[in-house]
Amino acid sequence: MKEEQNITQGIKKGIAKAILWVFLILFFSLSVIVLAMQSSAVQTKVAQYGSDYLSEKLGFDISIEKINIEWFDQITLSGLYVKNKDKSTFIDLKKIWIDYDIKQLINDKSILFDNLRLHC
């Protein structure tokens, strides 16, 4: 009987350790992703994947040189270039600077910016 209790306790400890390891791995993985997304290089790569996807879906050529998102406050896009389906230039901007309030973006149904600057 005592031997069965020891086996049961060993199994419970093993399961608890496995669950703990899973949570730790998930926590550190998410932390690495969040920290990586703070980097302008990673943000730019993700934006370029997004622009490639939109290009394919919309039929427009869309390219972004660089993006820098300062979470909860502002976004800066550099080198936004869009060609329409006829391959003529639709948008060609050197820089877009957007200042926003994250609370308004989350809570409101409309998108409101505090400030928007376009540099051609």
C-alpha positions as CSV (number, residue, x, y, z in Angstrom):
1,M,0.0,0.0,0.0
2,K,2.8,2.4,0.9
3,E,4.6,1.6,-2.3
4,E,1.4,2.5,-4.3
5,Q,1.3,5.9,-2.5
6,N,4.9,6.6,-3.3
7,I,4.3,5.8,-7.0
8,T,1.2,8.0,-7.0
9,Q,3.1,10.8,-5.4
10,G,5.9,10.4,-7.9
11,I,3.5,10.6,-10.8
12,K,1.8,13.7,-9.3
13,K,5.2,15.4,-8.9
14,G,6.2,14.5,-12.4
15,I,3.0,15.9,-13.8
16,A,3.4,19.1,-11.7
17,K,7.0,19.5,-13.0
18,A,5.9,19.0,-16.6
19,I,3.1,21.6,-16.2
20,L,5.5,24.0,-14.6
21,W,8.0,23.5,-17.5
22,V,5.3,24.1,-20.1
23,F,4.2,27.3,-18.4
24,L,7.8,28.5,-18.1
25,I,8.6,27.7,-21.8
26,L,5.4,29.6,-22.9
27,F,6.2,32.5,-20.7
28,F,9.8,32.9,-21.9
29,S,8.7,32.3,-25.5
30,L,6.1,35.1,-25.3
31,S,8.6,37.3,-23.6
32,V,11.1,36.8,-26.4
33,I,8.5,37.6,-29.0
34,V,7.3,40.7,-27.2
35,L,10.9,41.9,-26.8
36,A,11.7,41.2,-30.4
37,M,8.7,43.2,-31.6
38,Q,10.2,46.2,-29.9
39,S,13.0,46.2,-32.5
40,S,12.4,48.3,-35.6
41,A,14.1,45.6,-37.8
42,V,11.6,42.9,-36.6
43,Q,8.7,45.4,-37.0
44,T,9.8,46.2,-40.5
45,K,10.1,42.5,-41.5
46,V,6.6,41.8,-40.1
47,A,5.2,44.9,-42.0
48,Q,6.9,43.8,-45.2
49,Y,5.2,40.4,-44.9
50,G,1.9,42.2,-44.3
51,S,2.5,44.4,-47.3
52,D,3.3,41.4,-49.5
53,Y,0.1,39.8,-48.3
54,L,-2.0,42.9,-49.1
55,S,-0.3,43.3,-52.5
56,E,-1.4,39.8,-53.4
57,K,-5.0,40.2,-52.1
58,L,-5.6,43.8,-53.5
59,G,-3.6,43.6,-56.7
60,F,-1.6,46.7,-55.7
61,D,2.2,46.7,-55.4
62,I,2.8,47.8,-51.8
63,S,6.3,48.3,-50.2
64,I,7.5,49.7,-46.9
65,E,11.1,50.5,-46.3
66,K,11.0,50.8,-42.5
67,I,8.5,50.9,-39.7
68,N,9.0,52.0,-36.1
69,I,6.2,51.4,-33.6
70,E,6.5,53.0,-30.2
71,W,3.8,51.0,-28.5
72,F,0.9,53.0,-27.1
73,D,2.0,56.3,-28.6
74,Q,3.2,56.6,-32.2
75,I,4.0,54.9,-35.5
76,T,6.6,56.0,-38.1
77,L,6.5,54.6,-41.6
78,S,9.3,55.3,-44.0
79,G,9.2,54.7,-47.7
80,L,5.6,53.8,-48.3
81,Y,5.1,53.1,-51.9
82,V,1.9,51.9,-53.6
83,K,1.2,51.2,-57.2
84,N,-2.3,50.6,-58.4
85,K,-3.4,47.8,-60.7
86,D,-2.4,49.8,-63.8
87,K,1.2,50.0,-62.3
88,S,1.0,53.8,-61.9
89,T,2.1,55.4,-58.7
90,F,-0.8,55.6,-56.2
91,I,1.0,56.6,-53.1
92,D,4.7,57.6,-52.7
93,L,5.6,59.0,-49.3
94,K,9.0,59.3,-47.7
95,K,7.6,59.3,-44.2
96,I,4.4,59.1,-42.3
97,W,4.3,59.9,-38.6
98,I,1.1,59.0,-36.7
99,D,0.5,60.0,-33.1
100,Y,-2.4,58.2,-31.4
101,D,-4.0,57.3,-28.1
102,I,-4.2,53.5,-27.7
103,K,-7.3,53.9,-25.5
104,Q,-9.2,55.5,-28.4
105,L,-8.1,52.8,-30.8
106,I,-9.3,50.1,-28.5
107,N,-12.5,51.6,-27.2
108,D,-14.0,53.6,-30.1
109,K,-15.6,52.3,-33.2
110,S,-13.9,54.9,-35.3
111,I,-10.1,55.4,-35.7
112,L,-8.9,58.8,-34.4
113,F,-5.4,60.0,-34.5
114,D,-4.0,62.8,-32.3
115,N,-1.6,63.9,-35.0
116,L,-0.7,62.8,-38.5
117,R,2.2,64.1,-40.6
118,L,3.0,63.2,-44.2
119,H,6.3,63.9,-45.8
120,C,6.4,63.6,-49.6
